[in-house]
Amino acid sequence: MPCNLIRLTTVQLTAAHPTLLKSAVESLGYKVEEVNGCLYCYGHGRSFRIANGEITVGANDLAVVNEVKRAYSKKVVQTAARKYGWNLKRIPGNKVRATKRGL
């Protein structure tokens, strides 16, 4: 393969809320710049782009897709818990237990 060839992979992020998605990526320690509705993300020796519900990463950086999905899911759960009055408690196995406030 020529050394000047860049292989990119695009993965669909369905139903992503733009503000929560940006916050999730920033929580992972990436610098995020928004240009015309497109998020350009840099950090940890990587760069990727999120536009129109799709994340485009280098072929060797596919792990970042799962990182972003996990961080986005966490932000969605935190936002919903705050909105509906739930307390969240982390439990082993990358899980969260939700309890209603005041009970």
Backbone as JSON Lines, residues from 0, in Angstrom:
{"i":0,"aa":"M","n":[0.86,-1.17,0.0],"ca":[0.0,0.0,0.0],"c":[0.9,1.23,0.0]}
{"i":1,"aa":"P","n":[0.6,2.22,-0.83],"ca":[1.42,3.44,-0.87],"c":[1.39,4.17,0.47]}
{"i":2,"aa":"C","n":[2.48,4.84,0.8],"ca":[2.57,5.52,2.08],"c":[1.72,6.79,2.14]}
{"i":3,"aa":"N","n":[1.27,7.29,1.01],"ca":[0.46,8.51,1.02],"c":[-1.04,8.22,0.98]}
{"i":4,"aa":"L","n":[-1.42,6.96,1.14],"ca":[-2.82,6.57,1.13],"c":[-3.38,6.57,2.56]}
{"i":5,"aa":"I","n":[-4.52,7.2,2.74],"ca":[-5.18,7.24,4.04],"c":[-6.48,6.46,3.93]}
{"i":6,"aa":"R","n":[-6.63,5.45,4.78],"ca":[-7.84,4.65,4.77],"c":[-8.77,5.15,5.87]}
{"i":7,"aa":"L","n":[-9.99,5.48,5.49],"ca":[-10.99,5.98,6.43],"c":[-12.15,5.0,6.51]}
{"i":8,"aa":"T","n":[-12.76,4.96,7.69],"ca":[-13.93,4.13,7.91],"c":[-15.03,5.02,8.47]}
{"i":9,"aa":"T","n":[-16.24,4.85,7.98],"ca":[-17.38,5.63,8.46],"c":[-18.37,4.7,9.14]}
{"i":10,"aa":"V","n":[-18.82,5.11,10.34],"ca":[-19.77,4.32,11.12],"c":[-20.97,5.2,11.43]}
{"i":11,"aa":"Q","n":[-22.16,4.66,11.29],"ca":[-23.4,5.39,11.55],"c":[-23.65,5.53,13.06]}
{"i":12,"aa":"L","n":[-23.94,6.75,13.51],"ca":[-24.36,7.02,14.88],"c":[-25.82,7.45,14.8]}
{"i":13,"aa":"T","n":[-26.73,6.53,15.02],"ca":[-28.15,6.83,14.84],"c":[-28.71,7.63,16.0]}
{"i":14,"aa":"A","n":[-29.6,8.54,15.68],"ca":[-30.36,9.34,16.66],"c":[-29.47,10.07,17.66]}
{"i":15,"aa":"A","n":[-28.35,10.58,17.23],"ca":[-27.44,11.28,18.14],"c":[-27.87,12.74,18.32]}
{"i":16,"aa":"H","n":[-27.98,13.16,19.56],"ca":[-28.3,14.55,19.9],"c":[-26.99,15.33,19.83]}
{"i":17,"aa":"P","n":[-26.88,16.34,18.97],"ca":[-25.6,17.02,18.73],"c":[-24.93,17.59,19.97]}
{"i":18,"aa":"T","n":[-25.69,18.23,20.85],"ca":[-25.1,18.84,22.04],"c":[-24.55,17.78,22.98]}
{"i":19,"aa":"L","n":[-25.32,16.7,23.19],"ca":[-24.85,15.62,24.06],"c":[-23.64,14.91,23.45]}
{"i":20,"aa":"L","n":[-23.66,14.76,22.13],"ca":[-22.54,14.09,21.46],"c":[-21.26,14.9,21.63]}
{"i":21,"aa":"K","n":[-21.35,16.21,21.44],"ca":[-20.17,17.07,21.61],"c":[-19.66,17.0,23.05]}
{"i":22,"aa":"S","n":[-20.55,17.05,24.02],"ca":[-20.19,16.96,25.42],"c":[-19.53,15.62,25.74]}
{"i":23,"aa":"A","n":[-20.06,14.54,25.15],"ca":[-19.51,13.2,25.37],"c":[-18.07,13.1,24.84]}
{"i":24,"aa":"V","n":[-17.84,13.63,23.66],"ca":[-16.5,13.57,23.06],"c":[-15.53,14.41,23.89]}
{"i":25,"aa":"E","n":[-15.97,15.57,24.35],"ca":[-15.11,16.42,25.19],"c":[-14.8,15.73,26.52]}
{"i":26,"aa":"S","n":[-15.74,14.95,27.05],"ca":[-15.5,14.25,28.31],"c":[-14.43,13.17,28.17]}
{"i":27,"aa":"L","n":[-14.16,12.75,26.95],"ca":[-13.1,11.78,26.69],"c":[-11.73,12.44,26.56]}
{"i":28,"aa":"G","n":[-11.71,13.77,26.63],"ca":[-10.45,14.5,26.58],"c":[-10.07,14.98,25.19]}
{"i":29,"aa":"Y","n":[-10.98,14.93,24.25],"ca":[-10.7,15.42,22.9],"c":[-11.06,16.89,22.8]}
{"i":30,"aa":"K","n":[-10.31,17.61,21.99],"ca":[-10.65,18.99,21.67],"c":[-11.64,18.91,20.5]}
{"i":31,"aa":"V","n":[-12.75,19.62,20.62],"ca":[-13.81,19.55,19.61],"c":[-14.05,20.94,19.03]}
{"i":32,"aa":"E","n":[-14.01,21.01,17.7],"ca":[-14.33,22.24,17.01],"c":[-15.56,21.98,16.14]}
{"i":33,"aa":"E","n":[-16.55,22.87,16.25],"ca":[-17.76,22.71,15.46],"c":[-17.73,23.7,14.3]}
{"i":34,"aa":"V","n":[-17.85,23.18,13.09],"ca":[-17.85,24.01,11.88],"c":[-19.02,23.56,11.01]}
{"i":35,"aa":"N","n":[-19.98,24.44,10.82],"ca":[-21.15,24.15,9.98],"c":[-21.83,22.84,10.34]}
{"i":36,"aa":"G","n":[-22.01,22.59,11.63],"ca":[-22.7,21.39,12.08],"c":[-21.85,20.13,12.08]}
{"i":37,"aa":"C","n":[-20.61,20.25,11.71],"ca":[-19.68,19.11,11.69],"c":[-18.72,19.24,12.87]}
{"i":38,"aa":"L","n":[-18.51,18.16,13.62],"ca":[-17.58,18.17,14.75],"c":[-16.24,17.6,14.32]}
{"i":39,"aa":"Y","n":[-15.19,18.4,14.47],"ca":[-13.83,17.94,14.2],"c":[-13.17,17.72,15.56]}
{"i":40,"aa":"C","n":[-12.7,16.5,15.8],"ca":[-12.21,16.11,17.11],"c":[-10.73,15.72,17.02]}
{"i":41,"aa":"Y","n":[-9.94,16.25,17.98],"ca":[-8.5,16.03,17.99],"c":[-8.06,15.69,19.4]}
{"i":42,"aa":"G","n":[-7.09,14.81,19.51],"ca":[-6.5,14.51,20.81],"c":[-6.05,13.07,20.88]}
{"i":43,"aa":"H","n":[-5.22,12.78,21.87],"ca":[-4.72,11.42,22.1],"c":[-4.05,10.84,20.85]}
{"i":44,"aa":"G","n":[-3.46,11.7,20.03],"ca":[-2.79,11.23,18.82],"c":[-3.75,10.81,17.71]}
{"i":45,"aa":"R","n":[-5.01,11.2,17.83],"ca":[-6.02,10.81,16.85],"c":[-6.78,12.04,16.37]}
{"i":46,"aa":"S","n":[-7.44,11.89,15.25],"ca":[-8.39,12.9,14.81],"c":[-9.52,12.17,14.1]}
{"i":47,"aa":"F","n":[-10.72,12.69,14.25],"ca":[-11.87,12.11,13.57],"c":[-12.93,13.19,13.4]}
{"i":48,"aa":"R","n":[-13.92,12.87,12.57],"ca":[-14.95,13.84,12.22],"c":[-16.31,13.21,12.43]}
{"i":49,"aa":"I","n":[-17.25,14.01,12.95],"ca":[-18.63,13.55,13.12],"c":[-19.53,14.52,12.37]}
{"i":50,"aa":"A","n":[-20.27,14.0,11.4],"ca":[-21.17,14.84,10.59],"c":[-22.36,14.01,10.14]}
{"i":51,"aa":"N","n":[-23.53,14.62,10.18],"ca":[-24.75,13.98,9.68],"c":[-24.98,12.59,10.27]}
{"i":52,"aa":"G","n":[-24.68,12.43,11.56],"ca":[-24.92,11.16,12.22],"c":[-23.92,10.08,11.89]}
{"i":53,"aa":"E","n":[-22.79,10.46,11.3],"ca":[-21.75,9.48,10.98],"c":[-20.42,9.93,11.55]}
{"i":54,"aa":"I","n":[-19.66,8.98,12.07],"ca":[-18.32,9.26,12.57],"c":[-17.33,8.66,11.59]}
{"i":55,"aa":"T","n":[-16.37,9.47,11.15],"ca":[-15.36,9.02,10.21],"c":[-14.01,9.02,10.9]}
{"i":56,"aa":"V","n":[-13.39,7.84,10.95],"ca":[-12.11,7.66,11.65],"c":[-11.12,6.97,10.72]}
{"i":57,"aa":"G","n":[-9.85,7.07,11.07],"ca":[-8.83,6.33,10.35],"c":[-9.03,4.84,10.55]}
{"i":58,"aa":"A","n":[-8.62,4.02,9.59],"ca":[-8.83,2.58,9.66],"c":[-8.2,1.96,10.91]}
{"i":59,"aa":"N","n":[-7.14,2.57,11.43],"ca":[-6.47,2.04,12.61],"c":[-7.06,2.56,13.92]}
{"i":60,"aa":"D","n":[-8.06,3.43,13.84],"ca":[-8.63,4.06,15.04],"c":[-10.08,3.65,15.29]}
{"i":61,"aa":"L","n":[-10.47,2.46,14.9],"ca":[-11.85,2.04,15.07],"c":[-12.26,1.95,16.54]}
{"i":62,"aa":"A","n":[-11.31,1.79,17.45],"ca":[-11.63,1.71,18.88],"c":[-12.28,3.01,19.37]}
{"i":63,"aa":"V","n":[-11.96,4.12,18.73],"ca":[-12.52,5.41,19.15],"c":[-14.03,5.42,18.95]}
{"i":64,"aa":"V","n":[-14.53,4.67,18.0],"ca":[-15.98,4.63,17.76],"c":[-16.7,4.09,18.99]}
{"i":65,"aa":"N","n":[-16.2,3.0,19.55],"ca":[-16.82,2.43,20.75],"c":[-16.66,3.35,21.95]}
{"i":66,"aa":"E","n":[-15.52,4.03,22.05],"ca":[-15.33,5.0,23.14],"c":[-16.38,6.1,23.06]}
{"i":67,"aa":"V","n":[-16.6,6.62,21.86],"ca":[-17.57,7.7,21.67],"c":[-18.98,7.2,21.96]}
{"i":68,"aa":"K","n":[-19.31,6.01,21.5],"ca":[-20.64,5.46,21.75],"c":[-20.89,5.27,23.25]}
{"i":69,"aa":"R","n":[-19.9,4.75,23.98],"ca":[-20.05,4.57,25.43],"c":[-20.22,5.91,26.14]}
{"i":70,"aa":"A","n":[-19.38,6.89,25.77],"ca":[-19.46,8.21,26.4],"c":[-20.8,8.87,26.08]}
{"i":71,"aa":"Y","n":[-21.27,8.72,24.86],"ca":[-22.57,9.29,24.48],"c":[-23.7,8.64,25.28]}
{"i":72,"aa":"S","n":[-23.67,7.33,25.4],"ca":[-24.69,6.62,26.17],"c":[-24.7,7.09,27.62]}
{"i":73,"aa":"K","n":[-23.52,7.28,28.17],"ca":[-23.41,7.76,29.56],"c":[-24.05,9.14,29.7]}
{"i":74,"aa":"K","n":[-23.78,10.04,28.75],"ca":[-24.37,11.39,28.8],"c":[-25.89,11.34,28.66]}
{"i":75,"aa":"V","n":[-26.4,10.47,27.81],"ca":[-27.84,10.35,27.62],"c":[-28.5,9.88,28.92]}
{"i":76,"aa":"V","n":[-27.91,8.86,29.56],"ca":[-28.47,8.34,30.81],"c":[-28.41,9.41,31.9]}
{"i":77,"aa":"Q","n":[-27.28,10.13,32.01],"ca":[-27.16,11.18,33.02],"c":[-28.19,12.29,32.8]}
{"i":78,"aa":"T","n":[-28.38,12.67,31.56],"ca":[-29.34,13.74,31.24],"c":[-30.77,13.31,31.56]}
{"i":79,"aa":"A","n":[-31.13,12.09,31.19],"ca":[-32.47,11.58,31.47],"c":[-32.7,11.45,32.98]}
{"i":80,"aa":"A","n":[-31.68,10.99,33.7],"ca":[-31.8,10.84,35.16],"c":[-32.03,12.2,35.82]}
{"i":81,"aa":"R","n":[-31.27,13.19,35.38],"ca":[-31.42,14.54,35.93],"c":[-32.83,15.09,35.61]}
{"i":82,"aa":"K","n":[-33.3,14.86,34.41],"ca":[-34.6,15.37,33.97],"c":[-35.75,14.74,34.77]}
{"i":83,"aa":"Y","n":[-35.65,13.45,35.06],"ca":[-36.75,12.74,35.7],"c":[-36.55,12.47,37.19]}
{"i":84,"aa":"G","n":[-35.5,13.04,37.78],"ca":[-35.31,12.96,39.22],"c":[-34.78,11.63,39.73]}
{"i":85,"aa":"W","n":[-33.86,11.03,39.01],"ca":[-33.27,9.77,39.42],"c":[-31.84,10.01,39.91]}
{"i":86,"aa":"N","n":[-31.42,9.22,40.9],"ca":[-30.02,9.2,41.33],"c":[-29.34,8.01,40.68]}
{"i":87,"aa":"L","n":[-28.12,8.21,40.23],"ca":[-27.37,7.13,39.59],"c":[-26.22,6.69,40.48]}
{"i":88,"aa":"K","n":[-26.01,5.39,40.58],"ca":[-24.89,4.85,41.35],"c":[-24.19,3.81,40.49]}
{"i":89,"aa":"R","n":[-22.88,3.99,40.32],"ca":[-22.1,3.05,39.52],"c":[-21.97,1.73,40.27]}
{"i":90,"aa":"I","n":[-22.14,0.63,39.54],"ca":[-21.93,-0.69,40.09],"c":[-20.96,-1.43,39.18]}
{"i":91,"aa":"P","n":[-20.32,-2.5,39.65],"ca":[-19.32,-3.2,38.83],"c":[-19.87,-3.66,37.48]}
{"i":92,"aa":"G","n":[-18.97,-3.73,36.51],"ca":[-19.34,-4.21,35.19],"c":[-19.81,-3.12,34.25]}
{"i":93,"aa":"N","n":[-19.33,-1.89,34.46],"ca":[-19.7,-0.76,33.6],"c":[-21.22,-0.57,33.58]}
{"i":94,"aa":"K","n":[-21.84,-0.72,34.75],"ca":[-23.29,-0.59,34.88],"c":[-23.63,0.52,35.87]}
{"i":95,"aa":"V","n":[-24.89,0.93,35.84],"ca":[-25.38,1.99,36.72],"c":[-26.72,1.55,37.31]}
{"i":96,"aa":"R","n":[-26.91,1.81,38.59],"ca":[-28.19,1.54,39.24],"c":[-28.9,2.88,39.45]}
{"i":97,"aa":"A","n":[-30.15,2.96,38.99],"ca":[-30.93,4.19,39.12],"c":[-31.97,4.01,40.21]}
{"i":98,"aa":"T","n":[-32.08,5.02,41.08],"ca":[-33.11,5.02,42.11],"c":[-33.8,6.38,42.08]}
{"i":99,"aa":"K","n":[-35.1,6.37,42.36],"ca":[-35.87,7.6,42.38],"c":[-35.48,8.43,43.6]}
{"i":100,"aa":"R","n":[-35.25,9.71,43.41],"ca":[-34.92,10.59,44.53],"c":[-36.08,10.65,45.52]}
{"i":101,"aa":"G","n":[-35.74,10.67,46.81],"ca":[-36.75,10.82,47.83],"c":[-37.35,9.49,48.3]}
{"i":102,"aa":"L","n":[-36.92,8.38,47.75],"ca":[-37.45,7.08,48.18],"c":[-36.45,6.37,49.05]}
